[in-house]
Amino acid sequence: MQRSVAPRGFRKPSGTLKRRRWGGLRRQCELLGLFEIDQQHEFYSLTCMMKEGLFSSIQTTIHHASTNQLLEDDFRAEDTQIHKGFTLETFAGRVFATLRGSLGVTEQEYQESLCSDKCYLQFISNSKSRADFFLTNDKRFFLKTQNEREIRFLLDNLKNYVAHLQKYPHSLLVKLLGVHRIKITCRQKKYFIVMQSVFYPDERISARYDIKGCEVSRWTDPSPEGCQIIVVLKDLNFGGQYITLDQQRSWLLRQMEIDTEFLRSLNVLDYSLLLAQQPLQQDERHHALSFASLIMRTKRSMNPSTSPIPSVPGAVPEDNSTFISSEMDGDHFKQAQTGDGQSAERHIAGSETEDLPESEVQNRRLLLNLKNALHVIDGPDQRYFIGIIDIFTVYSLKKRLEYWWKRLRHPSRSFSTVSPEIYCTRLCQWVLDHTK
């Protein structure tokens, strides 16, 4: 048990402040439907405690960084830190610190984002669950409350999850970065997870969708014309549209099969495919890449953990010519310079995938110059943010009974509660039917 001192910069809420139910509504439009959790917000006290606890938890991993291989005990580890008025428990801390490092997220920037003195943002989801959703102020990381059963399922299968991401580093599965439990004096304990936001960076995103591959309850009224409030649309809203990827399409279809088959093996259903669209700017459409950038993106595809940390959110700086000369000889460099960007991409991709096992070939794609490149795919005219979330629902007896009830209620329509085998196949079919 460790007692921790609150980091400088945290302000505890004054006891004389009145909690107003609609605190933060005045900022609704300017934050595009996200509510700033300021001192008048009902969750201000909770999020202050989360920040304080996370600061100390991450500080522990910074001070005890290790390059040793993960052990079985690391997956079962629980670290409890005592603070004034609450305790924070961190589950499998070393495992998640290792996972963050493999994704190119340093402990320092993770701590800075989660524990800054800027307020968290509350996202009001149209999900049927009673979970609370918080975003860091820079919108890079999501915090979501989960029930104990879901957390236990995640921890029981954490080793499988980590192994899957190691084998398929470009997996579409949401990147989980931490699991915690906060116990507040005289109040109920809360479990929560930290994960990468699939929709980061969100500038210029024009539409967001939550796809399950079915019909029942899969329509959401869009926001009124000219209103900037974020609305996450659903399957039926996507009717008549396509995800246009051209050469990237085959990769997406294969990765969907791989990831959904993994979830099927865990007996999981009811997960969602998050999808967002962002129009490409003119220079992005014409592949205006320097050759240095092309080489760097190929190297990042080989090893995401080596991706540079940019100073401007979302942008990765290009490397210099010294990097090029160290990676390719003069003949290759001259050959690639004489062709267009796409020819160079094909040349590099071909040389990287020769004589590799199928699983490794599957992971060879050029990552974009973005911090969240693993969840971003460019088509000819649109940039797509894609990720699979909500991967904790098991096909239990309760879900089997729910299936039969929905089958009686909706005899000729598709609904979300079906067996993991059907769910997996149906969602892959939706992607196949809606891509070109």
Residue pairs with C-beta under 8 A, 6 or more apart in sequence:
1 80
1 81
1 82
2 56
2 60
2 79
2 80
2 81
2 82
3 81
3 82
3 83
4 52
4 53
4 56
4 81
4 82
4 83
6 52
6 55
6 83
6 84
7 52
7 55
7 56
7 115
9 116
9 117
10 48
10 51
10 52
10 55
10 117
11 48
11 117
12 45
12 48
13 39
13 44
13 45
13 48
14 39
17 39
17 40
18 40
19 40
19 41
19 42
20 40
21 42
23 38
23 39
23 40
23 41
23 42
23 44
24 35
24 36
24 37
24 38
24 40
24 41
24 122
25 35
27 35
27 36
28 34
28 35
28 229
29 228
29 229
31 121
32 228
32 229
32 230
33 123
33 124
33 228
33 229
33 230
33 231
34 121
34 122
34 123
34 135
34 230
35 41
35 121
35 122
35 123
35 124
36 119
36 121
36 122
37 43
37 44
37 47
37 119
37 120
37 121
37 122
37 134
38 44
38 119
41 122
43 120
43 122
43 132
43 134
44 119
46 182
46 184
46 190
47 119
47 120
47 134
49 83
49 85
49 86
49 88
49 182
49 184
50 88
50 120
50 134
50 143
50 180
50 182
50 192
51 114
51 115
51 120
52 83
52 115
53 81
53 83
53 86
53 87
53 88
53 180
53 182
54 88
54 111
54 114
54 115
54 178
54 180
54 194
55 111
55 114
55 115
56 81
56 83
56 88
57 79
57 81
57 88
57 90
57 93
57 178
57 180
58 107
58 110
58 111
58 114
58 115
59 111
60 79
60 81
60 90
60 93
61 93
61 94
61 97
61 107
62 107
62 108
62 111
65 97
65 107
66 94
70 94
70 95
70 98
70 162
74 92
74 94
74 95
75 92
75 95
75 155
75 158
75 159
76 92
76 155
77 91
77 92
77 93
77 94
77 95
78 89
78 90
78 91
79 89
79 90
79 93
80 87
80 88
80 89
80 90
81 87
81 88
81 89
81 90
85 184
85 185
86 182
86 183
86 184
86 185
87 182
87 183
88 180
88 181
88 182
88 183
89 180
89 181
89 182
89 183
90 178
90 179
90 180
91 151
91 155
91 179
91 180
91 181
92 155
92 158
92 179
93 178
95 158
95 162
96 176
96 177
96 178
96 179
97 107
99 162
99 165
99 175
99 176
99 177
100 106
100 107
100 110
100 177
101 107
101 305
102 165
102 166
102 169
102 304
102 305
103 175
103 177
103 196
103 304
103 305
103 374
104 304
104 305
104 306
104 307
104 309
104 371
105 177
106 309
109 309
110 141
110 177
113 136
113 138
113 140
113 141
114 136
114 141
114 143
114 194
116 136
116 137
116 138
118 137
118 138
119 137
120 134
120 135
120 136
120 137
120 143
121 134
121 135
121 136
121 137
121 139
122 132
122 133
122 134
122 135
123 133
123 134
123 135
123 142
123 230
124 133
125 131
125 133
125 232
126 220
126 231
126 232
131 144
131 145
131 146
132 144
132 145
133 142
133 143
133 144
134 142
134 143
134 144
135 141
135 142
135 143
135 197
136 143
138 313
139 197
139 199
139 200
139 201
139 202
140 196
140 197
140 200
140 313
140 371
140 372
141 177
141 194
141 195
141 196
141 197
142 194
142 195
142 196
142 197
143 192
143 193
143 194
144 192
144 193
144 195
145 190
145 191
145 192
146 154
146 191
146 192
146 193
146 392
147 191
148 191
150 191
150 392
150 393
151 179
151 181
151 191
151 193
153 392
153 394
154 161
154 176
154 179
154 193
154 392
155 179
157 266
160 262
160 266
161 173
161 176
164 171
164 173
164 259
164 262
165 171
165 173
165 175
167 359
168 255
168 258
168 259
168 359
168 362
168 363
169 304
169 363
169 374
170 255
170 301
170 362
170 363
170 365
170 374
171 255
171 258
171 259
171 374
172 255
172 256
172 259
172 273
172 375
172 386
172 387
172 388
173 259
173 262
173 387
173 388
173 391
174 195
174 196
174 198
174 387
174 388
174 389
174 391
175 195
175 196
175 374
176 193
176 194
176 195
177 194
177 195
177 196
178 193
178 194
179 191
179 192
179 193
179 194
180 191
180 192
180 193
180 194
181 189
181 190
181 191
181 192
182 189
182 190
182 192
183 189
184 190
195 389
196 372
196 375
197 372
198 274
198 276
198 372
198 375
198 385
198 386
198 387
198 389
199 205
199 208
199 274
199 276
199 385
200 314
200 371
200 372
201 313
201 314
201 370
201 371
201 372
202 276
203 314
204 278
204 279
205 276
205 277
205 278
205 385
206 277
206 278
206 279
207 233
207 276
207 277
208 230
208 231
208 232
208 233
208 274
208 275
208 276
209 232
209 233
209 234
209 235
209 237
209 238
209 274
209 275
209 276
210 232
210 233
210 234
210 272
210 273
210 274
210 275
211 234
211 235
211 238
211 272
211 273
211 274
211 275
211 427
211 430
212 218
212 234
212 235
212 270
212 271
212 272
212 273
212 416
212 427
213 235
213 273
213 414
213 423
213 426
213 427
213 429
213 430
214 235
214 413
214 414
214 415
214 416
214 426
215 235
215 236
215 413
215 414
215 415
216 406
216 410
216 413
216 414
216 415
216 416
217 234
217 415
217 416
218 234
218 235
218 236
219 234
219 235
219 236
219 237
220 231
220 232
220 233
220 234
220 237
221 231
222 231
222 233
222 237
223 229
223 230
223 231
235 430
238 275
238 434
241 434
242 434
242 435
242 436
243 252
243 275
243 379
243 382
243 384
243 431
243 434
243 435
243 436
244 379
244 380
244 381
244 382
244 435
244 436
245 252
245 377
245 379
245 384
245 435
245 436
246 379
246 380
248 365
248 377
248 378
248 379
249 435
249 436
251 362
251 365
252 377
252 386
252 431
252 435
253 428
253 431
253 432
253 435
254 362
255 362
256 273
256 427
256 428
256 431
257 428
258 362
259 388
260 388
260 423
260 424
260 427
260 428
261 424
263 269
263 271
263 388
263 391
263 420
263 424
264 420
264 421
264 423
264 424
266 394
267 394
267 395
267 420
268 391
268 392
268 393
268 394
268 395
268 420
269 393
269 394
269 395
269 399
269 416
269 417
269 418
269 419
269 420
269 423
270 390
270 393
270 399
270 416
270 417
270 423
271 388
271 389
271 390
271 391
271 393
271 423
271 427
272 388
272 389
272 390
273 386
273 387
273 388
273 427
273 430
273 431
274 385
274 386
274 387
274 388
274 389
275 384
275 385
275 386
276 384
276 385
276 386
277 382
277 383
277 384
278 382
278 383
278 384
278 385
279 381
279 382
279 383
280 378
280 379
280 380
280 381
280 382
280 383
284 378
284 383
285 380
285 381
287 340
287 341
287 342
288 341
289 297
289 341
290 318
291 324
291 333
291 336
291 337
291 344
292 318
292 319
292 320
292 321
292 323
292 324
293 318
293 319
293 369
294 336
294 341
294 344
294 345
294 348
294 366
295 319
295 323
295 324
295 327
295 328
295 348
296 308
296 316
296 318
296 319
296 323
297 366
297 367
297 368
297 369
298 348
298 349
298 352
298 366
299 306
299 327
300 306
300 307
300 367
300 373
301 352
301 363
301 364
301 365
301 366
301 367
302 352
302 364
304 367
304 373
304 374
307 316
307 367
307 371
307 373
308 316
308 317
308 319
309 371
310 316
310 317
310 371
311 317
313 371
314 370
314 371
314 372
315 369
315 370
316 369
316 370
316 371
316 373
318 369
324 333
325 333
328 336
332 347
335 347
336 343
336 344
336 347
336 348
339 347
345 366
349 364
349 365
349 366
352 364
353 360
353 361
353 364
356 364
367 373
367 374
368 376
368 378
368 383
370 376
372 385
375 385
375 386
375 387
376 383
376 384
376 385
376 386
377 383
377 384
377 386
378 384
393 399
395 419
395 420
399 417
402 417
403 417
403 418
403 419
406 415
406 417
414 426
416 423
418 426
